[in-house]
Amino acid sequence: MLFIDQRDFFQQRERKAELAKLQEKKKYYQEEISKARKTLNDLQSNPAALEQFARERYLMKKDGEDIFTLEDSVAVSK
């Protein structure tokens, strides 16, 4: 006889696969949080890093400077 309930083999296998995926996501997000905390600490304690961040992210500049933004353009030929 075969009994099918909430704890059958197929559902257990699906749940284990889902658990593995969730654990991978958790690990990824923990690493991202660690990187973000390091960046935040850098920006709060290092004025040069803060200036570089502002220049790169928000295109800020000093008086009298000119900023040139370059974009990569890739020609696709068929």
N, CA, C, O and CB atoms as a CASP TS submission, in Angstrom:
PFRMAT TS
TARGET T0000
AUTHOR 0000-0000-0000
METHOD Language model
MODEL 1
PARENT N/A
ATOM      1  N   MET     1       0.829  -1.182   0.000  1.00  0.00           N
ATOM      2  CA  MET     1       0.000   0.000   0.000  1.00  0.00           C
ATOM      3  C   MET     1       0.878   1.251   0.000  1.00  0.00           C
ATOM      4  O   MET     1       1.964   1.273   0.579  1.00  0.00           O
ATOM      5  CB  MET     1      -0.945  -0.005   1.209  1.00  0.00           C
ATOM      6  N   LEU     2       0.387   2.265  -0.650  1.00  0.00           N
ATOM      7  CA  LEU     2       1.115   3.527  -0.728  1.00  0.00           C
ATOM      8  C   LEU     2       0.245   4.628  -0.158  1.00  0.00           C
ATOM      9  O   LEU     2      -0.874   4.858  -0.616  1.00  0.00           O
ATOM     10  CB  LEU     2       1.530   3.851  -2.188  1.00  0.00           C
ATOM     11  N   PHE     3       0.769   5.297   0.837  1.00  0.00           N
ATOM     12  CA  PHE     3       0.036   6.396   1.449  1.00  0.00           C
ATOM     13  C   PHE     3       0.679   7.711   1.029  1.00  0.00           C
ATOM     14  O   PHE     3       1.900   7.857   1.063  1.00  0.00           O
ATOM     15  CB  PHE     3       0.011   6.260   2.997  1.00  0.00           C
ATOM     16  N   ILE     4      -0.142   8.645   0.641  1.00  0.00           N
ATOM     17  CA  ILE     4       0.354   9.951   0.236  1.00  0.00           C
ATOM     18  C   ILE     4      -0.175  10.976   1.229  1.00  0.00           C
ATOM     19  O   ILE     4      -1.383  11.129   1.406  1.00  0.00           O
ATOM     20  CB  ILE     4      -0.077  10.300  -1.229  1.00  0.00           C
ATOM     21  N   ASP     5       0.743  11.664   1.863  1.00  0.00           N
ATOM     22  CA  ASP     5       0.356  12.717   2.788  1.00  0.00           C
ATOM     23  C   ASP     5       1.272  13.915   2.566  1.00  0.00           C
ATOM     24  O   ASP     5       1.961  13.989   1.549  1.00  0.00           O
ATOM     25  CB  ASP     5       0.423  12.224   4.266  1.00  0.00           C
ATOM     26  N   GLN     6       1.282  14.841   3.501  1.00  0.00           N
ATOM     27  CA  GLN     6       2.075  16.058   3.345  1.00  0.00           C
ATOM     28  C   GLN     6       3.573  15.786   3.412  1.00  0.00           C
ATOM     29  O   GLN     6       4.366  16.649   3.036  1.00  0.00           O
ATOM     30  CB  GLN     6       1.692  17.062   4.408  1.00  0.00           C
ATOM     31  N   ARG     7       3.969  14.640   3.868  1.00  0.00           N
ATOM     32  CA  ARG     7       5.386  14.344   4.027  1.00  0.00           C
ATOM     33  C   ARG     7       5.844  13.255   3.063  1.00  0.00           C
ATOM     34  O   ARG     7       6.735  12.473   3.395  1.00  0.00           O
ATOM     35  CB  ARG     7       5.676  13.925   5.458  1.00  0.00           C
ATOM     36  N   ASP     8       5.255  13.193   1.886  1.00  0.00           N
ATOM     37  CA  ASP     8       5.662  12.154   0.955  1.00  0.00           C
ATOM     38  C   ASP     8       7.021  12.476   0.325  1.00  0.00           C
ATOM     39  O   ASP     8       7.523  13.593   0.453  1.00  0.00           O
ATOM     40  CB  ASP     8       4.601  11.978  -0.133  1.00  0.00           C
ATOM     41  N   PHE     9       7.597  11.512  -0.340  1.00  0.00           N
ATOM     42  CA  PHE     9       8.957  11.598  -0.869  1.00  0.00           C
ATOM     43  C   PHE     9       9.149  12.770  -1.823  1.00  0.00           C
ATOM     44  O   PHE     9      10.143  13.489  -1.721  1.00  0.00           O
ATOM     45  CB  PHE     9       9.312  10.317  -1.573  1.00  0.00           C
ATOM     46  N   PHE    10       8.232  12.971  -2.734  1.00  0.00           N
ATOM     47  CA  PHE    10       8.391  14.011  -3.753  1.00  0.00           C
ATOM     48  C   PHE    10       8.351  15.413  -3.148  1.00  0.00           C
ATOM     49  O   PHE    10       9.136  16.282  -3.524  1.00  0.00           O
ATOM     50  CB  PHE    10       7.304  13.876  -4.814  1.00  0.00           C
ATOM     51  N   GLN    11       7.449  15.618  -2.229  1.00  0.00           N
ATOM     52  CA  GLN    11       7.381  16.930  -1.580  1.00  0.00           C
ATOM     53  C   GLN    11       8.610  17.172  -0.714  1.00  0.00           C
ATOM     54  O   GLN    11       9.093  18.300  -0.628  1.00  0.00           O
ATOM     55  CB  GLN    11       6.108  17.045  -0.731  1.00  0.00           C
ATOM     56  N   GLN    12       9.114  16.137  -0.079  1.00  0.00           N
ATOM     57  CA  GLN    12      10.335  16.281   0.714  1.00  0.00           C
ATOM     58  C   GLN    12      11.508  16.682  -0.176  1.00  0.00           C
ATOM     59  O   GLN    12      12.315  17.536   0.190  1.00  0.00           O
ATOM     60  CB  GLN    12      10.655  14.970   1.460  1.00  0.00           C
ATOM     61  N   ARG    13      11.591  16.061  -1.337  1.00  0.00           N
ATOM     62  CA  ARG    13      12.669  16.375  -2.273  1.00  0.00           C
ATOM     63  C   ARG    13      12.552  17.811  -2.769  1.00  0.00           C
ATOM     64  O   ARG    13      13.556  18.515  -2.870  1.00  0.00           O
ATOM     65  CB  ARG    13      12.653  15.402  -3.461  1.00  0.00           C
ATOM     66  N   GLU    14      11.340  18.248  -3.077  1.00  0.00           N
ATOM     67  CA  GLU    14      11.120  19.630  -3.519  1.00  0.00           C
ATOM     68  C   GLU    14      11.494  20.617  -2.412  1.00  0.00           C
ATOM     69  O   GLU    14      12.114  21.648  -2.672  1.00  0.00           O
ATOM     70  CB  GLU    14       9.648  19.837  -3.941  1.00  0.00           C
ATOM     71  N   ARG    15      11.122  20.298  -1.206  1.00  0.00           N
ATOM     72  CA  ARG    15      11.424  21.192  -0.081  1.00  0.00           C
ATOM     73  C   ARG    15      12.926  21.269   0.186  1.00  0.00           C
ATOM     74  O   ARG    15      13.446  22.332   0.527  1.00  0.00           O
ATOM     75  CB  ARG    15      10.696  20.720   1.182  1.00  0.00           C
ATOM     76  N   LYS    16      13.615  20.152   0.032  1.00  0.00           N
ATOM     77  CA  LYS    16      15.068  20.173   0.220  1.00  0.00           C
ATOM     78  C   LYS    16      15.735  21.026  -0.855  1.00  0.00           C
ATOM     79  O   LYS    16      16.677  21.766  -0.568  1.00  0.00           O
ATOM     80  CB  LYS    16      15.640  18.739   0.195  1.00  0.00           C
ATOM     81  N   ALA    17      15.251  20.925  -2.085  1.00  0.00           N
ATOM     82  CA  ALA    17      15.804  21.742  -3.170  1.00  0.00           C
ATOM     83  C   ALA    17      15.523  23.220  -2.917  1.00  0.00           C
ATOM     84  O   ALA    17      16.391  24.067  -3.127  1.00  0.00           O
ATOM     85  CB  ALA    17      15.214  21.312  -4.533  1.00  0.00           C
ATOM     86  N   GLU    18      14.316  23.521  -2.467  1.00  0.00           N
ATOM     87  CA  GLU    18      13.959  24.908  -2.156  1.00  0.00           C
ATOM     88  C   GLU    18      14.808  25.437  -0.997  1.00  0.00           C
ATOM     89  O   GLU    18      15.249  26.586  -1.022  1.00  0.00           O
ATOM     90  CB  GLU    18      12.457  25.016  -1.810  1.00  0.00           C
ATOM     91  N   LEU    19      15.032  24.606   0.006  1.00  0.00           N
ATOM     92  CA  LEU    19      15.863  24.999   1.141  1.00  0.00           C
ATOM     93  C   LEU    19      17.293  25.304   0.688  1.00  0.00           C
ATOM     94  O   LEU    19      17.897  26.273   1.148  1.00  0.00           O
ATOM     95  CB  LEU    19      15.867  23.892   2.212  1.00  0.00           C
ATOM     96  N   ALA    20      17.824  24.492  -0.197  1.00  0.00           N
ATOM     97  CA  ALA    20      19.184  24.721  -0.698  1.00  0.00           C
ATOM     98  C   ALA    20      19.264  26.048  -1.446  1.00  0.00           C
ATOM     99  O   ALA    20      20.232  26.792  -1.288  1.00  0.00           O
ATOM    100  CB  ALA    20      19.624  23.565  -1.620  1.00  0.00           C
ATOM    101  N   LYS    21      18.252  26.347  -2.258  1.00  0.00           N
ATOM    102  CA  LYS    21      18.226  27.622  -2.988  1.00  0.00           C
ATOM    103  C   LYS    21      18.153  28.803  -2.022  1.00  0.00           C
ATOM    104  O   LYS    21      18.844  29.806  -2.198  1.00  0.00           O
ATOM    105  CB  LYS    21      17.031  27.661  -3.962  1.00  0.00           C
ATOM    106  N   LEU    22      17.315  28.673  -1.011  1.00  0.00           N
ATOM    107  CA  LEU    22      17.168  29.748  -0.031  1.00  0.00           C
ATOM    108  C   LEU    22      18.451  29.953   0.775  1.00  0.00           C
ATOM    109  O   LEU    22      18.796  31.083   1.119  1.00  0.00           O
ATOM    110  CB  LEU    22      16.002  29.446   0.911  1.00  0.00           C
ATOM    111  N   GLN    23      19.144  28.878   1.070  1.00  0.00           N
ATOM    112  CA  GLN    23      20.406  29.008   1.793  1.00  0.00           C
ATOM    113  C   GLN    23      21.457  29.706   0.934  1.00  0.00           C
ATOM    114  O   GLN    23      22.256  30.489   1.449  1.00  0.00           O
ATOM    115  CB  GLN    23      20.914  27.629   2.234  1.00  0.00           C
ATOM    116  N   GLU    24      21.463  29.429  -0.370  1.00  0.00           N
ATOM    117  CA  GLU    24      22.382  30.116  -1.281  1.00  0.00           C
ATOM    118  C   GLU    24      22.060  31.607  -1.346  1.00  0.00           C
ATOM    119  O   GLU    24      22.963  32.444  -1.335  1.00  0.00           O
ATOM    120  CB  GLU    24      22.313  29.494  -2.690  1.00  0.00           C
ATOM    121  N   LYS    25      20.774  31.934  -1.413  1.00  0.00           N
ATOM    122  CA  LYS    25      20.368  33.346  -1.423  1.00  0.00           C
ATOM    123  C   LYS    25      20.780  34.033  -0.126  1.00  0.00           C
ATOM    124  O   LYS    25      21.260  35.167  -0.136  1.00  0.00           O
ATOM    125  CB  LYS    25      18.844  33.472  -1.629  1.00  0.00           C
ATOM    126  N   LYS    26      20.589  33.339   0.980  1.00  0.00           N
ATOM    127  CA  LYS    26      20.961  33.900   2.278  1.00  0.00           C
ATOM    128  C   LYS    26      22.455  34.206   2.313  1.00  0.00           C
ATOM    129  O   LYS    26      22.861  35.276   2.766  1.00  0.00           O
ATOM    130  CB  LYS    26      20.585  32.931   3.420  1.00  0.00           C
ATOM    131  N   LYS    27      23.263  33.278   1.842  1.00  0.00           N
ATOM    132  CA  LYS    27      24.712  33.474   1.811  1.00  0.00           C
ATOM    133  C   LYS    27      25.071  34.668   0.931  1.00  0.00           C
ATOM    134  O   LYS    27      25.911  35.488   1.305  1.00  0.00           O
ATOM    135  CB  LYS    27      25.420  32.204   1.301  1.00  0.00           C
ATOM    136  N   TYR    28      24.435  34.768  -0.240  1.00  0.00           N
ATOM    137  CA  TYR    28      24.694  35.882  -1.157  1.00  0.00           C
ATOM    138  C   TYR    28      24.369  37.219  -0.485  1.00  0.00           C
ATOM    139  O   TYR    28      25.169  38.153  -0.533  1.00  0.00           O
ATOM    140  CB  TYR    28      23.867  35.720  -2.455  1.00  0.00           C
ATOM    141  N   TYR    29      23.202  37.303   0.133  1.00  0.00           N
ATOM    142  CA  TYR    29      22.797  38.562   0.756  1.00  0.00           C
ATOM    143  C   TYR    29      23.654  38.895   1.978  1.00  0.00           C
ATOM    144  O   TYR    29      23.896  40.071   2.252  1.00  0.00           O
ATOM    145  CB  TYR    29      21.327  38.497   1.156  1.00  0.00           C
ATOM    146  N   GLN    30      24.108  37.902   2.703  1.00  0.00           N
ATOM    147  CA  GLN    30      25.008  38.171   3.822  1.00  0.00           C
ATOM    148  C   GLN    30      26.324  38.760   3.318  1.00  0.00           C
ATOM    149  O   GLN    30      26.882  39.664   3.941  1.00  0.00           O
ATOM    150  CB  GLN    30      25.270  36.882   4.627  1.00  0.00           C
ATOM    151  N   GLU    31      26.817  38.248   2.194  1.00  0.00           N
ATOM    152  CA  GLU    31      28.044  38.794   1.607  1.00  0.00           C
ATOM    153  C   GLU    31      27.820  40.221   1.115  1.00  0.00           C
ATOM    154  O   GLU    31      28.688  41.079   1.280  1.00  0.00           O
ATOM    155  CB  GLU    31      28.531  37.904   0.447  1.00  0.00           C
ATOM    156  N   GLU    32      26.664  40.477   0.513  1.00  0.00           N
ATOM    157  CA  GLU    32      26.353  41.825   0.035  1.00  0.00           C
ATOM    158  C   GLU    32      26.246  42.811   1.203  1.00  0.00           C
ATOM    159  O   GLU    32      26.710  43.947   1.105  1.00  0.00           O
ATOM    160  CB  GLU    32      25.041  41.817  -0.774  1.00  0.00           C
ATOM    161  N   ILE    33      25.641  42.378   2.295  1.00  0.00           N
ATOM    162  CA  ILE    33      25.534  43.229   3.484  1.00  0.00           C
ATOM    163  C   ILE    33      26.924  43.535   4.027  1.00  0.00           C
ATOM    164  O   ILE    33      27.210  44.665   4.424  1.00  0.00           O
ATOM    165  CB  ILE    33      24.665  42.550   4.575  1.00  0.00           C
ATOM    166  N   SER    34      27.776  42.532   4.041  1.00  0.00           N
ATOM    167  CA  SER    34      29.143  42.733   4.520  1.00  0.00           C
ATOM    168  C   SER    34      29.884  43.746   3.644  1.00  0.00           C
ATOM    169  O   SER    34      30.588  44.612   4.164  1.00  0.00           O
ATOM    170  CB  SER    34      29.905  41.395   4.545  1.00  0.00           C
ATOM    171  N   LYS    35      29.732  43.645   2.328  1.00  0.00           N
ATOM    172  CA  LYS    35      30.363  44.602   1.408  1.00  0.00           C
ATOM    173  C   LYS    35      29.817  46.011   1.632  1.00  0.00           C
ATOM    174  O   LYS    35      30.573  46.982   1.646  1.00  0.00           O
ATOM    175  CB  LYS    35      30.136  44.174  -0.057  1.00  0.00           C
ATOM    176  N   ALA    36      28.509  46.113   1.806  1.00  0.00           N
ATOM    177  CA  ALA    36      27.889  47.425   2.008  1.00  0.00           C
ATOM    178  C   ALA    36      28.364  48.055   3.316  1.00  0.00           C
ATOM    179  O   ALA    36      28.615  49.259   3.368  1.00  0.00           O
ATOM    180  CB  ALA    36      26.354  47.301   2.006  1.00  0.00           C
ATOM    181  N   ARG    37      28.487  47.256   4.362  1.00  0.00           N
ATOM    182  CA  ARG    37      28.979  47.776   5.642  1.00  0.00           C
ATOM    183  C   ARG    37      30.418  48.262   5.518  1.00  0.00           C
ATOM    184  O   ARG    37      30.776  49.295   6.083  1.00  0.00           O
ATOM    185  CB  ARG    37      28.881  46.699   6.734  1.00  0.00           C
ATOM    186  N   LYS    38      31.240  47.524   4.783  1.00  0.00           N
ATOM    187  CA  LYS    38      32.631  47.930   4.582  1.00  0.00           C
ATOM    188  C   LYS    38      32.683  49.242   3.808  1.00  0.00           C
ATOM    189  O   LYS    38      33.447  50.142   4.158  1.00  0.00           O
ATOM    190  CB  LYS    38      33.422  46.830   3.834  1.00  0.00           C
ATOM    191  N   THR    39      31.873  49.353   2.756  1.00  0.00           N
ATOM    192  CA  THR    39      31.832  50.587   1.970  1.00  0.00           C
ATOM    193  C   THR    39      31.373  51.754   2.835  1.00  0.00           C
ATOM    194  O   THR    39      31.959  52.836   2.781  1.00  0.00           O
ATOM    195  CB  THR    39      30.902  50.427   0.754  1.00  0.00           C
ATOM    196  N   LEU    40      30.334  51.542   3.627  1.00  0.00           N
ATOM    197  CA  LEU    40      29.830  52.590   4.511  1.00  0.00           C
ATOM    198  C   LEU    40      30.899  53.034   5.503  1.00  0.00           C
ATOM    199  O   LEU    40      31.096  54.230   5.722  1.00  0.00           O
ATOM    200  CB  LEU    40      28.588  52.104   5.260  1.00  0.00           C
ATOM    201  N   ASN    41      31.576  52.080   6.091  1.00  0.00           N
ATOM    202  CA  ASN    41      32.642  52.404   7.035  1.00  0.00           C
ATOM    203  C   ASN    41      33.749  53.200   6.341  1.00  0.00           C
ATOM    204  O   ASN    41      34.272  54.165   6.898  1.00  0.00           O
ATOM    205  CB  ASN    41      33.217  51.117   7.661  1.00  0.00           C
ATOM    206  N   ASP    42      34.098  52.789   5.128  1.00  0.00           N
ATOM    207  CA  ASP    42      35.108  53.508   4.342  1.00  0.00           C
ATOM    208  C   ASP    42      34.678  54.948   4.084  1.00  0.00           C
ATOM    209  O   ASP    42      35.465  55.879   4.254  1.00  0.00           O
ATOM    210  CB  ASP    42      35.362  52.788   3.007  1.00  0.00           C
ATOM    211  N   LEU    43      33.429  55.124   3.673  1.00  0.00           N
ATOM    212  CA  LEU    43      32.940  56.460   3.339  1.00  0.00           C
ATOM    213  C   LEU    43      32.867  57.358   4.573  1.00  0.00           C
ATOM    214  O   LEU    43      33.075  58.568   4.478  1.00  0.00           O
ATOM    215  CB  LEU    43      31.566  56.368   2.681  1.00  0.00           C
ATOM    216  N   GLN    44      32.572  56.768   5.720  1.00  0.00           N
ATOM    217  CA  GLN    44      32.469  57.560   6.943  1.00  0.00           C
ATOM    218  C   GLN    44      33.831  57.923   7.528  1.00  0.00           C
ATOM    219  O   GLN    44      33.952  58.926   8.232  1.00  0.00           O
ATOM    220  CB  GLN    44      31.663  56.808   7.970  1.00  0.00           C
ATOM    221  N   SER    45      34.849  57.126   7.249  1.00  0.00           N
ATOM    222  CA  SER    45      36.141  57.356   7.891  1.00  0.00           C
ATOM    223  C   SER    45      37.235  57.861   6.955  1.00  0.00           C
ATOM    224  O   SER    45      38.293  58.286   7.420  1.00  0.00           O
ATOM    225  CB  SER    45      36.598  56.101   8.528  1.00  0.00           C
ATOM    226  N   ASN    46      36.998  57.822   5.645  1.00  0.00           N
ATOM    227  CA  ASN    46      38.043  58.188   4.697  1.00  0.00           C
ATOM    228  C   ASN    46      37.528  59.278   3.752  1.00  0.00           C
ATOM    229  O   ASN    46      36.746  58.983   2.849  1.00  0.00           O
ATOM    230  CB  ASN    46      38.513  56.947   3.895  1.00  0.00           C
ATOM    231  N   PRO    47      37.948  60.516   3.941  1.00  0.00           N
ATOM    232  CA  PRO    47      37.471  61.613   3.078  1.00  0.00           C
ATOM    233  C   PRO    47      37.812  61.422   1.599  1.00  0.00           C
ATOM    234  O   PRO    47      37.042  61.830   0.730  1.00  0.00           O
ATOM    235  CB  PRO    47      38.056  62.923   3.551  1.00  0.00           C
ATOM    236  N   ALA    48      38.956  60.807   1.311  1.00  0.00           N
ATOM    237  CA  ALA    48      39.333  60.572  -0.087  1.00  0.00           C
ATOM    238  C   ALA    48      38.373  59.577  -0.743  1.00  0.00           C
ATOM    239  O   ALA    48      38.009  59.737  -1.908  1.00  0.00           O
ATOM    240  CB  ALA    48      40.786  60.049  -0.175  1.00  0.00           C
ATOM    241  N   ALA    49      37.967  58.558   0.002  1.00  0.00           N
ATOM    242  CA  ALA    49      37.014  57.580  -0.528  1.00  0.00           C
ATOM    243  C   ALA    49      35.654  58.228  -0.752  1.00  0.00           C
ATOM    244  O   ALA    49      34.971  57.927  -1.731  1.00  0.00           O
ATOM    245  CB  ALA    49      36.881  56.378   0.427  1.00  0.00           C
ATOM    246  N   LEU    50      35.258  59.121   0.160  1.00  0.00           N
ATOM    247  CA  LEU    50      33.989  59.834   0.013  1.00  0.00           C
ATOM    248  C   LEU    50      34.010  60.716  -1.228  1.00  0.00           C
ATOM    249  O   LEU    50      33.033  60.767  -1.975  1.00  0.00           O
ATOM    250  CB  LEU    50      33.695  60.681   1.263  1.00  0.00           C
ATOM    251  N   GLU    51      35.119  61.409  -1.449  1.00  0.00           N
ATOM    252  CA  GLU    51      35.239  62.263  -2.631  1.00  0.00           C
ATOM    253  C   GLU    51      35.182  61.427  -3.907  1.00  0.00           C
ATOM    254  O   GLU    51      34.505  61.800  -4.866  1.00  0.00           O
ATOM    255  CB  GLU    51      36.549  63.072  -2.582  1.00  0.00           C
ATOM    256  N   GLN    52      35.886  60.303  -3.921  1.00  0.00           N
ATOM    257  CA  GLN    52      35.880  59.433  -5.100  1.00  0.00           C
ATOM    258  C   GLN    52      34.473  58.902  -5.372  1.00  0.00           C
ATOM    259  O   GLN    52      34.032  58.861  -6.521  1.00  0.00           O
ATOM    260  CB  GLN    52      36.863  58.262  -4.911  1.00  0.00           C
ATOM    261  N   PHE    53      33.780  58.503  -4.327  1.00  0.00           N
ATOM    262  CA  PHE    53      32.414  57.998  -4.470  1.00  0.00           C
ATOM    263  C   PHE    53      31.505  59.072  -5.065  1.00  0.00           C
ATOM    264  O   PHE    53      30.739  58.797  -5.989  1.00  0.00           O
ATOM    265  CB  PHE    53      31.864  57.529  -3.108  1.00  0.00           C
ATOM    266  N   ALA    54      31.588  60.291  -4.538  1.00  0.00           N
ATOM    267  CA  ALA    54      30.742  61.388  -5.022  1.00  0.00           C
ATOM    268  C   ALA    54      31.053  61.709  -6.476  1.00  0.00           C
ATOM    269  O   ALA    54      30.141  61.965  -7.262  1.00  0.00           O
ATOM    270  CB  ALA    54      30.933  62.643  -4.153  1.00  0.00           C
ATOM    271  N   ARG    55      32.319  61.699  -6.837  1.00  0.00           N
ATOM    272  CA  ARG    55      32.712  62.004  -8.213  1.00  0.00           C
ATOM    273  C   ARG    55      32.226  60.929  -9.184  1.00  0.00           C
ATOM    274  O   ARG    55      31.715  61.244 -10.259  1.00  0.00           O
ATOM    275  CB  ARG    55      34.233  62.147  -8.310  1.00  0.00           C
ATOM    276  N   GLU    56      32.385  59.661  -8.804  1.00  0.00           N
ATOM    277  CA  GLU    56      32.009  58.570  -9.703  1.00  0.00           C
ATOM    278  C   GLU    56      30.502  58.372  -9.776  1.00  0.00           C
ATOM    279  O   GLU    56      29.951  58.174 -10.859  1.00  0.00           O
ATOM    280  CB  GLU    56      32.667  57.283  -9.259  1.00  0.00           C
ATOM    281  N   ARG    57      29.847  58.424  -8.649  1.00  0.00           N
ATOM    282  CA  ARG    57      28.424  58.090  -8.602  1.00  0.00           C
ATOM    283  C   ARG    57      27.534  59.247  -9.042  1.00  0.00           C
ATOM    284  O   ARG    57      26.556  59.051  -9.764  1.00  0.00           O
ATOM    285  CB  ARG    57      28.044  57.664  -7.205  1.00  0.00           C
ATOM    286  N   TYR    58      27.879  60.446  -8.602  1.00  0.00           N
ATOM    287  CA  TYR    58      27.014  61.598  -8.841  1.00  0.00           C
ATOM    288  C   TYR    58      27.631  62.636  -9.769  1.00  0.00           C
ATOM    289  O   TYR    58      27.096  63.732  -9.932  1.00  0.00           O
ATOM    290  CB  TYR    58      26.666  62.245  -7.537  1.00  0.00           C
ATOM    291  N   LEU    59      28.766  62.281 -10.376  1.00  0.00           N
ATOM    292  CA  LEU    59      29.456  63.161 -11.323  1.00  0.00           C
ATOM    293  C   LEU    59      29.720  64.543 -10.737  1.00  0.00           C
ATOM    294  O   LEU    59      29.617  65.552 -11.436  1.00  0.00           O
ATOM    295  CB  LEU    59      28.643  63.295 -12.598  1.00  0.00           C
ATOM    296  N   MET    60      30.056  64.583  -9.464  1.00  0.00           N
ATOM    297  CA  MET    60      30.390  65.856  -8.826  1.00  0.00           C
ATOM    298  C   MET    60      31.789  66.273  -9.253  1.00  0.00           C
ATOM    299  O   MET    60      32.623  65.442  -9.611  1.00  0.00           O
ATOM    300  CB  MET    60      30.294  65.749  -7.276  1.00  0.00           C
ATOM    301  N   LYS    61      32.025  67.571  -9.208  1.00  0.00           N
ATOM    302  CA  LYS    61      33.320  68.087  -9.644  1.00  0.00           C
ATOM    303  C   LYS    61      33.696  69.301  -8.820  1.00  0.00           C
ATOM    304  O   LYS    61      32.860  69.913  -8.155  1.00  0.00           O
ATOM    305  CB  LYS    61      33.295  68.443 -11.141  1.00  0.00           C
ATOM    306  N   LYS    62      34.972  69.632  -8.881  1.00  0.00           N
ATOM    307  CA  LYS    62      35.453  70.836  -8.223  1.00  0.00           C
ATOM    308  C   LYS    62      35.247  72.009  -9.172  1.00  0.00           C
ATOM    309  O   LYS    62      35.078  71.821 -10.376  1.00  0.00           O
ATOM    310  CB  LYS    62      36.953  70.698  -7.812  1.00  0.00           C
ATOM    311  N   ASP    63      35.262  73.213  -8.625  1.00  0.00           N
ATOM    312  CA  ASP    63      35.135  74.409  -9.457  1.00  0.00           C
ATOM    313  C   ASP    63      36.281  74.448 -10.464  1.00  0.00           C
ATOM    314  O   ASP    63      37.439  74.199 -10.126  1.00  0.00           O
ATOM    315  CB  ASP    63      35.126  75.698  -8.582  1.00  0.00           C
ATOM    316  N   GLY    64      35.933  74.763 -11.696  1.00  0.00           N
ATOM    317  CA  GLY    64      36.940  74.878 -12.739  1.00  0.00           C
ATOM    318  C   GLY    64      37.265  73.573 -13.439  1.00  0.00           C
ATOM    319  O   GLY    64      38.040  73.571 -14.395  1.00  0.00           O
ATOM    320  N   GLU    65      36.698  72.468 -12.992  1.00  0.00           N
ATOM    321  CA  GLU    65      36.950  71.183 -13.643  1.00  0.00           C
ATOM    322  C   GLU    65      35.883  70.918 -14.695  1.00  0.00           C
ATOM    323  O   GLU    65      34.746  71.376 -14.575  1.00  0.00           O
ATOM    324  CB  GLU    65      36.984  70.037 -12.606  1.00  0.00           C
ATOM    325  N   ASP    66      36.258  70.186 -15.707  1.00  0.00           N
ATOM    326  CA  ASP    66      35.308  69.714 -16.708  1.00  0.00           C
ATOM    327  C   ASP    66      35.252  68.198 -16.614  1.00  0.00           C
ATOM    328  O   ASP    66      36.269  67.534 -16.413  1.00  0.00           O
ATOM    329  CB  ASP    66      35.709  70.180 -18.150  1.00  0.00           C
ATOM    330  N   ILE    67      34.049  67.664 -16.763  1.00  0.00           N
ATOM    331  CA  ILE    67      33.871  66.216 -16.702  1.00  0.00           C
ATOM    332  C   ILE    67      33.425  65.732 -18.072  1.00  0.00           C
ATOM    333  O   ILE    67      32.510  66.289 -18.679  1.00  0.00           O
ATOM    334  CB  ILE    67      32.839  65.812 -15.601  1.00  0.00           C
ATOM    335  N   PHE    68      34.079  64.701 -18.538  1.00  0.00           N
ATOM    336  CA  PHE    68      33.715  64.073 -19.798  1.00  0.00           C
ATOM    337  C   PHE    68      33.269  62.651 -19.490  1.00  0.00           C
ATOM    338  O   PHE    68      34.013  61.879 -18.884  1.00  0.00           O
ATOM    339  CB  PHE    68      34.906  64.094 -20.818  1.00  0.00           C
ATOM    340  N   THR    69      32.066  62.308 -19.904  1.00  0.00           N
ATOM    341  CA  THR    69      31.593  60.943 -19.706  1.00  0.00           C
ATOM    342  C   THR    69      31.682  60.215 -21.029  1.00  0.00           C
ATOM    343  O   THR    69      31.235  60.717 -22.060  1.00  0.00           O
ATOM    344  CB  THR    69      30.139  60.916 -19.150  1.00  0.00           C
ATOM    345  N   LEU    70      32.255  59.043 -20.993  1.00  0.00           N
ATOM    346  CA  LEU    70      32.429  58.222 -22.183  1.00  0.00           C
ATOM    347  C   LEU    70      31.568  56.984 -22.050  1.00  0.00           C
ATOM    348  O   LEU    70      31.509  56.359 -20.990  1.00  0.00           O
ATOM    349  CB  LEU    70      33.917  57.841 -22.393  1.00  0.00           C
ATOM    350  N   GLU    71      30.910  56.643 -23.121  1.00  0.00           N
ATOM    351  CA  GLU    71      30.081  55.446 -23.122  1.00  0.00           C
ATOM    352  C   GLU    71      30.645  54.461 -24.122  1.00  0.00           C
ATOM    353  O   GLU    71      31.091  54.840 -25.205  1.00  0.00           O
ATOM    354  CB  GLU    71      28.607  55.783 -23.451  1.00  0.00           C
ATOM    355  N   ASP    72      30.622  53.204 -23.751  1.00  0.00           N
ATOM    356  CA  ASP    72      31.052  52.165 -24.673  1.00  0.00           C
ATOM    357  C   ASP    72      29.943  51.924 -25.679  1.00  0.00           C
ATOM    358  O   ASP    72      28.784  51.737 -25.308  1.00  0.00           O
ATOM    359  CB  ASP    72      31.415  50.857 -23.922  1.00  0.00           C
ATOM    360  N   SER    73      30.298  51.930 -26.933  1.00  0.00           N
ATOM    361  CA  SER    73      29.309  51.598 -27.957  1.00  0.00           C
ATOM    362  C   SER    73      29.845  50.412 -28.737  1.00  0.00           C
ATOM    363  O   SER    73      30.965  50.431 -29.247  1.00  0.00           O
ATOM    364  CB  SER    73      29.014  52.820 -28.905  1.00  0.00           C
ATOM    365  N   VAL    74      29.030  49.396 -28.815  1.00  0.00           N
ATOM    366  CA  VAL    74      29.427  48.177 -29.495  1.00  0.00           C
ATOM    367  C   VAL    74      28.589  48.062 -30.756  1.00  0.00           C
ATOM    368  O   VAL    74      27.359  48.048 -30.700  1.00  0.00           O
ATOM    369  CB  VAL    74      29.257  46.924 -28.579  1.00  0.00           C
ATOM    370  N   ALA    75      29.266  47.979 -31.890  1.00  0.00           N
ATOM    371  CA  ALA    75      28.560  47.832 -33.163  1.00  0.00           C
ATOM    372  C   ALA    75      28.265  46.356 -33.377  1.00  0.00           C
ATOM    373  O   ALA    75      29.156  45.510 -33.310  1.00  0.00           O
ATOM    374  CB  ALA    75      29.396  48.415 -34.351  1.00  0.00           C
ATOM    375  N   VAL    76      27.012  46.067 -33.634  1.00  0.00           N
ATOM    376  CA  VAL    76      26.603  44.691 -33.869  1.00  0.00           C
ATOM    377  C   VAL    76      26.372  44.527 -35.357  1.00  0.00           C
ATOM    378  O   VAL    76      25.541  45.217 -35.947  1.00  0.00           O
ATOM    379  CB  VAL    76      25.325  44.321 -33.051  1.00  0.00           C
ATOM    380  N   SER    77      27.100  43.624 -35.952  1.00  0.00           N
ATOM    381  CA  SER    77      26.914  43.377 -37.385  1.00  0.00           C
ATOM    382  C   SER    77      26.400  41.964 -37.579  1.00  0.00           C
ATOM    383  O   SER    77      26.814  41.023 -36.901  1.00  0.00           O
ATOM    384  CB  SER    77      28.240  43.593 -38.174  1.00  0.00           C
ATOM    385  N   LYS    78      25.500  41.850 -38.509  1.00  0.00           N
ATOM    386  CA  LYS    78      24.911  40.530 -38.785  1.00  0.00           C
ATOM    387  C   LYS    78      25.200  40.135 -40.201  1.00  0.00           C
ATOM    388  O   LYS    78      24.794  39.058 -40.636  1.00  0.00           O
ATOM    389  CB  LYS    78      23.395  40.526 -38.533  1.00  0.00           C
TER
END
